[in-house]
Amino acid sequence: MNTKDNLVEKILVLKKSLIKHYVYGTVATLFFFFLYDFFIVNERILSYYLLGGIFFLIYTWVLIKKSFDIDKIVHRYFIISPWYTMFIIVKKWEVSVVDLSFFIILPLGAYIFFSKKEIIWYSLYSVFLIFFAFLLSNYIDLPFKKYNINMFNPISDIMIFLFVLGVIVLALYYNDRIRHIKYNSPELIIKEEEKPKNNFLNNDERKNELFFEIENYIEDHLLFKNPDFNLSGLSVKLGINSKYISNAIKSKGFTNFNHYLNICRINHVKNLFEENDMKKITLMYIYTEAGFTNQTTFNRVFKQVEGITPTEYLKQIQ
């Protein structure tokens, strides 16, 4: 692994560590509120709702913690989790609106993990969620009992404040460490002003050169074998804008980067079919070795590329 790969790996480790600590902190906070609502407020529906969130979060984390695509997981969490929080916010609206501070996490998280464009989108998403919570609480008659003023306890608001503050401190700490790696590693920073812009998009020779570079790099390092490998990861490794990579791949007739990656995987599968005795190894070994995570996806992609199923293909070559 070269220096650039080591630095990229360090950043990924930091991001995964941030996610891990966030999950632990969230589970601890939800458990506190479960105990609070169950024993102090005696709000059983909300306490069971919180308990369900705890089990779901722990179960999901156990499944993905060894290997996961950071971008996909964070995007999905940012989109889905606010709607879980929405029920709690609406239920407690007449007592406290401090829970709305949970939505601060979205633009903050986008600042750590994503681009400026996505920061803007998640900021707008947060504003929309706050507005929607306001409408639900004030203009729609919901079929569940809300908190009343007698249930209010400042401890609840203090804990929410401490949790959000803790997330902010945690995010800023990891962001500072990531920025330190980037700023001390110029090769990780893709400088747009140093890249040809309009002339690249109209330069077939440059596209051919770039595609040749992409093809060699992916094949030499067998990057397609990693199920989490994506366009942004390749962009960082090559130090080239993902837009240029995508255009170079499309210039060769591929629909997009994933289409090209799947072609690489299927070609590798075909080589494995020919090099191995299928009576001695399993089909699972073949498709996982090529970067597929499950047989359903493998079968679907194989048929899309070859026009026949893997079983039919094996019969043809035997």
Secondary structure, DSSP 8 states (H G I E B T S, - for coil): --HHHHHHHHHHHHHHHHHHHHHHHHHHHHHHHHHIIIIIS--HHHHHHHHHHHHHHHHHHHHHTTS--HHHHHHHHHHHHHHHHHHHHHHTTTT--GGGGGGGHHHHHHHHHS-HHHHHHHHHHHHHHHHHHHHHHHHS--SS----GGG--HHHHHHHHHHHHHHHHHHHHHHHHHHHHHHT-GGGS--GGGS--HHHHT-HHHHHHHHHHHHHHHHHHTGGGSTT--HHHHHHHHTS-HHHHHHHHHTTT-SSHHHHHHHHHHHHHHHHHHHS-TTTS-HHHHHHHTT-SSHHHHHHHHHHHHSS-HHHHHHHH-
